[in-house]
Amino acid sequence: MAKIENTSEERIEQLVQRQREFFSSGKTRSIPFRKEMLHRFENGLRKWEKPLTDALWKDLHKSYEEAFMTEIGLVYSEISDAIKHIGKWAKKKKKPTPLTGKPSSSYIVREPLGCTLIVSPWNYPVQLLLNPLVGAIAAGCTAILKPSPYVAEVSFTLEKFIEDTFPEEYVAVVQGNRIVNGQLFSHRYDLVFLTGSPSLGKIAMEAQSKFLTPMVLELGGKSPCIVDKDADIKIAARRIAWGKSLNSGQTCIAPDYLFLHKEVKDKFIEAFKEEITRLYPAGTENSNFYVHIVKDSAFERIVSYLKDGDIVCGGRYDASSRWIEPTLLDNVSPDAPVMQEEIFGPVFPIMEFTDTEEVVSFVNGREKPLAFYYFGKPSVGWELISKTSSGGACINDTIMHITNSNIPFGGVGNSGMGSYHSERSFLAFSHERSVLVSPTWIDLNFRYMPYKMFNLVKKMLGGK
């Protein structure tokens, strides 16, 4: 079994300095170089695909099928998209110049931010480390990568993959626990891209505030899932059961708690039970397609929530394998521990409502979630979306908004800041630089003191 050792502080300092020097050489700015590195990235991922999926099975009991669909495949897609469009994304763009700026020309130049730090969590340890790296490479940056110590096999394999694929002055992996996080955050970067908990985001933000470092924070929160009285209960139950069972609920955009209309509550509970059985005919305990909880402390925390309501579905667990059955909890108080923090597991508390305004009031009374799910009439779903705020949302579905790279993925408020995927990943690691080019064959006097043409300029600017 892989053993993760803390990277030394001296080693971290050396990597930061070497990457800063490499970026200063200008080599990463070349579009041909970026394309070459993206192709190398793709080829390296194909070489290391099996070791990575094997490691995901060892650490998380994640099947090859789920590992490919939710981790490896998404990275392939991002790399392919970047290779195809990088020339367009990086191209200098001419913009209109107002009359007061004539005859100058105006442009936007997208330049790489520089030396970056990417910190990823354990729940999707491959995708959430490598997808941001696609953006860093495409934008022309260097990157220090920090995977999670809680998935030791995956993190060790990721380190070997990166070592085998890129020179360390360009892309390198740093390993370790919270002590290493603190050491990493003490250095200056041109961007920090962090996926994790709000508490870790605050630590990173505080540490980097002395450098005024820009940050992309992909955090989490309690994402509500509303099932209205006119929802298609069978479809709702199937899609919600899948969304909550995926990665055993250890997904930042997993539906966290249920809001069920009083008229369909009992019907939904029965439908949910049926759909769990449909997904796992032989049960979840020994299924190759059901992920287990990552560590003992997380297992104990999730199991402790079972006392916060009446178990109406599931409820079984095994500490030796860290398996917890998908579980519905009824009669849950809004003040119960299970309703206070992101669950990050397969326990599903139920709230009840009769009017959607109750839902709006409840959601708006808490921190802004990363996702918002509504099942019912799309018109009502749009109305609720207009009255609430979340990082993303689905009407009559869960999870699937993350799979479309044409729309941004990111949080808002306590659930994060900034967004990425496709061109937005490129933009996350870029600075849009404004450039004005003025000719010398003419030099108009209106801007010079003593402003003899002031009245004309005033009218041109909208004055009276």
C-alpha positions as CSV (number, residue, x, y, z in Angstrom):
1,M,0.0,0.0,0.0
2,A,1.3,3.5,-0.9
3,K,2.5,5.6,2.0
4,I,2.3,9.4,1.6
5,E,5.2,11.3,3.2
6,N,5.2,15.1,3.7
7,T,7.2,16.9,1.1
8,S,9.8,19.0,2.9
9,E,9.6,22.7,3.2
10,E,12.9,23.1,1.5
11,R,11.7,21.0,-1.5
12,I,8.5,23.2,-1.7
13,E,10.6,26.3,-1.7
14,Q,12.9,24.9,-4.4
15,L,9.9,23.9,-6.6
16,V,8.3,27.4,-6.3
17,Q,11.5,29.1,-7.2
18,R,12.3,26.8,-10.1
19,Q,8.8,27.2,-11.6
20,R,9.0,30.9,-11.3
21,E,12.3,30.9,-13.1
22,F,11.0,28.6,-15.8
23,F,7.9,30.8,-16.4
24,S,10.1,33.9,-16.6
25,S,12.1,32.2,-19.4
26,G,9.0,32.7,-21.6
27,K,8.9,29.2,-22.9
28,T,5.4,28.4,-21.6
29,R,3.9,31.4,-23.5
30,S,4.4,29.7,-26.9
31,I,1.2,28.3,-28.4
32,P,3.1,25.4,-30.0
33,F,4.7,24.6,-26.6
34,R,1.3,24.6,-24.9
35,K,-0.2,22.3,-27.6
36,E,2.8,20.0,-27.3
37,M,2.3,19.8,-23.5
38,L,-1.4,19.1,-23.9
39,H,-0.7,16.2,-26.3
40,R,1.9,14.9,-23.9
41,F,-0.7,15.2,-21.1
42,E,-3.2,13.2,-23.2
43,N,-0.6,10.5,-24.1
44,G,0.5,10.3,-20.5
45,L,-3.0,9.9,-19.2
46,R,-3.6,7.0,-21.6
47,K,-0.4,5.3,-20.3
48,W,-1.4,5.8,-16.7
49,E,-5.1,5.2,-17.0
50,K,-5.1,1.7,-15.7
51,P,-2.8,2.4,-12.7
52,L,-5.0,5.4,-11.8
53,T,-8.3,3.4,-12.1
54,D,-6.7,0.6,-10.1
55,A,-5.8,3.1,-7.4
56,L,-9.3,4.5,-7.3
57,W,-10.6,1.0,-6.7
58,K,-8.1,0.4,-3.8
59,D,-8.8,3.8,-2.1
60,L,-12.5,4.3,-2.7
61,H,-13.9,1.0,-4.1
62,K,-14.7,2.9,-7.3
63,S,-15.4,0.7,-10.3
64,Y,-13.5,1.1,-13.6
65,E,-16.8,2.2,-15.2
66,E,-17.5,4.9,-12.7
67,A,-13.9,6.0,-12.5
68,F,-13.8,6.5,-16.3
69,M,-17.2,8.3,-16.5
70,T,-16.6,10.6,-13.5
71,E,-12.9,11.1,-13.6
72,I,-10.7,10.0,-16.5
73,G,-13.1,10.5,-19.3
74,L,-13.9,14.1,-18.2
75,V,-10.1,14.9,-18.3
76,Y,-9.7,13.4,-21.8
77,S,-12.6,15.6,-22.9
78,E,-11.1,18.8,-21.4
79,I,-7.7,18.1,-23.0
80,S,-9.3,17.4,-26.4
81,D,-11.3,20.6,-26.2
82,A,-8.3,22.7,-25.2
83,I,-6.1,21.3,-28.1
84,K,-8.9,22.0,-30.6
85,H,-9.6,25.6,-29.4
86,I,-6.4,27.0,-27.8
87,G,-5.5,29.0,-30.9
88,K,-8.8,30.7,-30.9
89,W,-8.8,31.3,-27.1
90,A,-5.3,32.8,-27.1
91,K,-5.8,35.0,-30.1
92,K,-5.5,38.7,-29.8
93,K,-9.0,40.2,-30.0
94,K,-9.8,43.6,-31.5
95,K,-12.5,45.6,-29.8
96,P,-14.4,48.7,-30.8
97,T,-12.9,52.1,-29.9
98,P,-15.3,55.0,-29.0
99,L,-15.3,58.2,-30.9
100,T,-13.4,59.9,-28.1
101,G,-10.6,57.4,-28.6
102,K,-10.3,57.6,-32.4
103,P,-8.1,57.0,-34.4
104,S,-6.6,54.5,-31.8
105,S,-7.3,50.8,-32.0
106,S,-8.2,48.7,-28.9
107,Y,-7.4,45.0,-28.2
108,I,-7.7,42.4,-25.5
109,V,-4.6,40.1,-25.1
110,R,-5.0,37.0,-22.9
111,E,-1.8,36.4,-21.1
112,P,-0.8,33.6,-18.6
113,L,-1.0,34.6,-15.0
114,G,2.2,32.7,-14.2
115,C,3.1,30.3,-11.4
116,T,0.0,28.6,-10.0
117,L,-0.9,26.2,-7.2
118,I,-3.7,23.6,-7.7
119,V,-5.1,21.9,-4.5
120,S,-7.5,19.0,-4.9
121,P,-9.7,16.9,-2.6
122,W,-10.1,13.2,-2.2
123,N,-13.6,12.6,-3.5
124,Y,-12.8,12.9,-7.2
125,P,-9.0,12.9,-6.8
126,V,-8.1,12.5,-10.5
127,Q,-10.6,14.7,-12.2
128,L,-10.4,17.6,-9.7
129,L,-6.6,17.7,-9.9
130,L,-6.1,17.2,-13.6
131,N,-9.0,19.2,-15.0
132,P,-7.7,22.5,-13.6
133,L,-4.2,21.5,-14.9
134,V,-5.6,21.5,-18.4
135,G,-6.6,25.1,-18.0
136,A,-3.1,26.0,-16.5
137,I,-1.3,24.4,-19.4
138,A,-3.6,25.8,-22.1
139,A,-3.2,29.3,-20.6
140,G,0.6,29.0,-20.5
141,C,1.2,28.7,-16.7
142,T,3.3,26.5,-14.6
143,A,1.6,24.4,-11.8
144,I,2.4,22.9,-8.5
145,L,-0.2,20.2,-7.7
146,K,-1.3,19.1,-4.2
147,P,-3.5,16.0,-4.1
148,S,-5.2,14.7,-1.0
149,P,-3.4,12.4,1.5
150,Y,-6.6,10.6,2.3
151,V,-6.4,8.6,-1.0
152,A,-2.8,7.5,-0.8
153,E,-2.8,5.1,-3.7
154,V,-4.3,7.6,-6.0
155,S,-2.0,10.5,-4.9
156,F,1.1,8.3,-5.2
157,T,0.0,7.2,-8.7
158,L,-0.7,10.8,-9.7
159,E,2.8,11.8,-8.6
160,K,4.4,9.1,-10.7
161,F,2.2,10.0,-13.7
162,I,3.2,13.7,-13.5
163,E,6.9,12.9,-12.9
164,D,6.8,10.6,-16.0
165,T,5.1,13.2,-18.1
166,F,6.4,16.7,-17.3
167,P,9.6,18.3,-16.1
168,E,9.2,19.4,-12.5
169,E,10.1,23.0,-13.2
170,Y,6.9,23.1,-15.3
171,V,4.5,20.8,-13.4
172,A,5.2,19.1,-10.1
173,V,3.4,17.3,-7.3
174,V,3.7,18.1,-3.6
175,Q,2.4,15.6,-1.1
176,G,1.3,15.7,2.6
177,N,-1.1,16.8,5.3
178,R,-2.3,20.1,6.7
179,I,1.3,21.0,7.7
180,V,2.2,20.9,4.0
181,N,-0.9,22.9,3.1
182,G,0.3,25.6,5.5
183,Q,3.8,25.6,4.0
184,L,2.4,25.8,0.5
185,F,0.1,28.6,1.3
186,S,3.0,30.6,2.8
187,H,4.5,31.1,-0.7
188,R,3.4,33.6,-3.3
189,Y,1.6,32.4,-6.5
190,D,0.0,34.1,-9.4
191,L,-3.2,32.0,-8.9
192,V,-4.4,29.5,-6.3
193,F,-7.0,27.0,-7.6
194,L,-8.5,25.1,-4.7
195,T,-11.2,22.5,-4.5
196,G,-12.2,21.5,-1.0
197,S,-14.2,22.6,2.0
198,P,-15.2,26.1,2.9
199,S,-12.9,25.9,6.0
200,L,-9.9,25.0,3.9
201,G,-10.8,27.8,1.4
202,K,-10.8,30.3,4.2
203,I,-7.4,29.1,5.4
204,A,-5.9,29.5,1.9
205,M,-7.6,32.8,1.4
206,E,-6.3,34.2,4.6
207,A,-2.7,33.0,4.0
208,Q,-2.7,34.4,0.4
209,S,-4.3,37.7,1.3
210,K,-0.9,39.2,2.1
211,F,0.0,38.6,-1.5
212,L,-3.4,39.7,-3.0
213,T,-3.3,36.4,-4.9
214,P,-6.3,35.8,-7.2
215,M,-8.2,32.6,-6.3
216,V,-10.6,30.1,-7.8
217,L,-12.4,28.3,-4.9
218,E,-14.6,25.3,-5.6
219,L,-16.1,24.5,-2.3
220,G,-19.4,22.9,-1.4
221,G,-22.5,23.3,0.8
222,K,-25.9,21.8,1.5
223,S,-27.5,21.5,-1.9
224,P,-31.3,21.2,-1.7
225,C,-33.4,18.8,-3.8
226,I,-37.1,19.8,-4.1
227,V,-39.8,17.4,-5.3
228,D,-43.0,19.2,-6.0
229,K,-46.5,17.7,-6.0
230,D,-46.7,17.6,-9.9
231,A,-43.3,16.0,-10.4
232,D,-42.9,12.7,-12.3
233,I,-42.2,10.7,-9.1
234,K,-40.7,7.7,-10.8
235,I,-38.2,9.8,-12.9
236,A,-37.5,12.0,-9.9
237,A,-36.8,9.0,-7.6
238,R,-34.5,7.4,-10.2
239,R,-32.4,10.5,-10.9
240,I,-32.2,11.5,-7.2
241,A,-31.3,8.0,-6.1
242,W,-28.6,7.9,-8.7
243,G,-27.3,11.4,-7.8
244,K,-27.1,10.6,-4.1
245,S,-25.6,7.1,-4.6
246,L,-22.9,8.3,-7.0
247,N,-19.6,8.1,-5.2
248,S,-21.7,7.2,-2.2
249,G,-22.9,10.8,-1.8
250,Q,-19.2,12.0,-1.6
251,T,-19.8,14.5,-4.3
252,C,-19.7,18.3,-3.8
253,I,-22.8,18.7,-5.9
254,A,-24.7,15.7,-4.5
255,P,-28.3,16.5,-3.4
256,D,-27.7,17.0,0.3
257,Y,-31.3,17.1,1.7
258,L,-34.8,16.5,0.3
259,F,-37.7,18.9,0.4
260,L,-40.8,16.8,-0.4
261,H,-44.2,18.2,-1.0
262,K,-46.6,16.7,1.6
263,E,-48.9,15.3,-1.1
264,V,-46.2,13.1,-2.7
265,K,-43.9,12.4,0.3
266,D,-45.0,8.8,0.9
267,K,-45.1,8.0,-2.8
268,F,-41.6,9.4,-3.3
269,I,-40.2,7.4,-0.4
270,E,-41.5,4.1,-1.9
271,A,-40.3,5.0,-5.3
272,F,-36.9,5.9,-4.0
273,K,-36.6,2.4,-2.4
274,E,-37.6,0.8,-5.7
275,E,-35.0,2.7,-7.6
276,I,-32.2,1.9,-5.2
277,T,-33.1,-1.8,-5.7
278,R,-33.1,-1.2,-9.5
279,L,-29.6,0.4,-9.3
280,Y,-28.3,-2.3,-7.0
281,P,-30.3,-5.5,-7.4
282,A,-28.0,-7.5,-5.1
283,G,-27.7,-4.6,-2.6
284,T,-24.9,-2.1,-2.2
285,E,-22.8,-3.9,0.4
286,N,-20.9,-6.1,-2.0
287,S,-21.6,-4.2,-5.2
288,N,-18.7,-3.3,-7.5
289,F,-20.6,-0.1,-8.4
290,Y,-21.0,1.3,-4.9
291,V,-18.2,3.5,-3.5
292,H,-17.3,3.2,0.2
293,I,-16.5,6.0,2.6
294,V,-13.0,7.4,2.4
295,K,-11.8,7.2,6.0
296,D,-12.9,6.1,9.5
297,S,-13.6,9.6,10.9
298,A,-15.9,10.4,7.9
299,F,-17.7,7.1,8.4
300,E,-18.3,7.8,12.1
301,R,-19.5,11.3,11.4
302,I,-22.0,10.1,8.8
303,V,-23.2,7.2,10.9
304,S,-23.8,9.6,13.8
305,Y,-26.5,11.4,11.7
306,L,-28.7,8.3,11.7
307,K,-30.0,9.2,15.1
308,D,-31.2,12.6,13.8
309,G,-34.5,11.2,12.3
310,D,-36.6,8.1,11.7
311,I,-35.0,5.7,9.2
312,V,-37.5,4.9,6.5
313,C,-35.1,3.4,4.0
314,G,-31.7,1.8,4.4
315,G,-29.8,2.5,7.6
316,R,-27.4,-0.5,7.6
317,Y,-23.6,0.0,7.7
318,D,-20.4,-1.9,8.3
319,A,-17.4,-0.2,10.0
320,S,-14.8,-2.7,8.7
321,S,-15.4,-1.9,5.1
322,R,-16.7,1.7,5.7
323,W,-20.0,0.8,3.9
324,I,-23.1,2.8,4.5
325,E,-26.4,1.9,2.8
326,P,-28.3,4.7,1.0
327,T,-30.6,6.0,3.8
328,L,-33.7,8.2,4.0
329,L,-34.3,10.0,7.3
330,D,-37.8,11.3,8.0
331,N,-39.0,13.7,10.8
332,V,-35.8,15.6,10.8
333,S,-35.5,18.9,12.7
334,P,-34.0,21.8,10.8
335,D,-31.8,22.2,13.9
336,A,-30.5,18.6,13.9
337,P,-26.7,18.1,13.3
338,V,-27.5,16.4,9.9
339,M,-28.9,19.7,8.7
340,Q,-26.0,21.9,9.9
341,E,-23.1,20.9,7.6
342,E,-22.6,19.2,4.2
343,I,-23.3,15.5,4.7
344,F,-20.9,14.2,2.0
345,G,-22.3,10.7,2.3
346,P,-25.4,8.5,1.5
347,V,-27.6,9.8,4.3
348,F,-30.6,11.8,3.0
349,P,-32.7,13.9,5.5
350,I,-36.3,14.7,4.5
351,M,-38.0,18.1,5.0
352,E,-41.6,18.6,4.1
353,F,-43.4,21.5,2.5
354,T,-46.8,22.5,1.2
355,D,-45.9,25.9,-0.4
356,T,-42.8,26.6,-2.5
357,E,-42.3,29.9,-0.6
358,E,-41.4,27.7,2.4
359,V,-38.6,26.3,0.4
360,V,-37.4,29.7,-0.8
361,S,-37.4,31.0,2.7
362,F,-35.4,28.0,4.0
363,V,-32.8,28.0,1.2
364,N,-32.3,31.8,1.4
365,G,-31.9,31.6,5.2
366,R,-28.7,29.5,4.8
367,E,-25.4,29.7,3.0
368,K,-25.6,29.7,-0.8
369,P,-25.2,26.1,-2.0
370,L,-23.1,24.7,-4.8
371,A,-26.2,23.2,-6.5
372,F,-30.0,23.5,-6.5
373,Y,-32.3,20.8,-7.7
374,Y,-36.0,21.0,-8.5
375,F,-38.4,18.4,-9.8
376,G,-41.8,19.5,-11.1
377,K,-43.0,22.0,-13.7
378,P,-40.1,23.8,-15.4
379,S,-41.9,27.1,-15.1
380,V,-42.0,26.7,-11.3
381,G,-38.4,25.6,-11.3
382,W,-37.4,28.7,-13.1
383,E,-39.4,30.8,-10.6
384,L,-37.5,29.2,-7.7
385,I,-34.2,29.7,-9.4
386,S,-35.0,33.4,-9.8
387,K,-35.7,33.7,-6.1
388,T,-32.7,31.8,-4.8
389,S,-28.9,31.7,-5.5
390,S,-26.6,28.7,-6.0
391,G,-23.5,27.8,-8.0
392,G,-25.5,25.8,-10.5
393,A,-28.9,24.2,-10.8
394,C,-30.9,21.5,-12.5
395,I,-34.6,21.3,-13.2
396,N,-35.8,17.7,-13.3
397,D,-32.3,16.3,-12.9
398,T,-29.3,16.1,-10.6
399,I,-25.5,16.3,-11.1
400,M,-25.6,16.4,-14.9
401,H,-25.0,20.2,-15.3
402,I,-21.3,19.4,-14.5
403,T,-21.0,17.3,-17.6
404,N,-21.6,20.1,-20.1
405,S,-18.4,22.1,-20.6
406,N,-20.3,24.8,-22.5
407,I,-21.7,26.1,-19.3
408,P,-19.5,27.2,-16.3
409,F,-19.0,25.2,-13.2
410,G,-18.4,27.0,-10.0
411,G,-19.8,28.2,-6.6
412,V,-21.1,31.5,-5.2
413,G,-20.7,32.9,-1.7
414,N,-19.8,30.2,0.8
415,S,-19.8,27.5,-2.0
416,G,-17.0,29.2,-3.8
417,M,-15.8,31.8,-6.3
418,G,-14.8,31.7,-9.9
419,S,-15.7,29.0,-12.5
420,Y,-14.0,26.7,-15.0
421,H,-14.4,24.0,-17.7
422,S,-13.5,24.5,-21.4
423,E,-12.7,28.2,-22.2
424,R,-13.5,29.3,-18.7
425,S,-10.6,27.1,-17.5
426,F,-8.3,28.9,-19.9
427,L,-9.7,32.2,-18.6
428,A,-9.3,31.2,-15.0
429,F,-5.5,30.9,-15.5
430,S,-5.3,34.0,-17.7
431,H,-5.2,37.8,-17.4
432,E,-7.2,39.7,-20.0
433,R,-4.8,42.6,-20.8
434,S,-6.2,45.8,-22.4
435,V,-4.0,47.3,-25.1
436,L,-4.6,50.6,-26.9
437,V,-2.5,51.3,-30.0
438,S,-2.4,55.0,-31.1
439,P,-1.1,56.3,-34.4
440,T,1.5,59.1,-34.6
441,W,0.4,60.6,-38.0
442,I,-2.3,62.7,-36.2
443,D,-2.5,64.2,-32.7
444,L,-5.8,65.8,-31.8
445,N,-5.7,68.7,-29.4
446,F,-9.1,68.1,-27.6
447,R,-7.5,66.1,-24.7
448,Y,-4.7,68.6,-24.0
449,M,-4.9,71.6,-21.6
450,P,-6.4,74.1,-21.6
451,Y,-9.3,72.0,-23.1
452,K,-10.4,74.4,-25.8
453,M,-12.8,71.8,-27.3
454,F,-14.3,70.9,-23.9
455,N,-18.0,71.6,-24.8
456,L,-17.7,69.3,-27.8
457,V,-16.0,66.5,-25.7
458,K,-18.7,67.0,-23.0
459,K,-21.5,66.3,-25.5
460,M,-19.6,63.3,-26.9
461,L,-19.4,61.8,-23.4
462,G,-23.1,62.3,-22.8
463,G,-23.1,65.6,-20.9
464,K,-25.5,68.4,-21.5
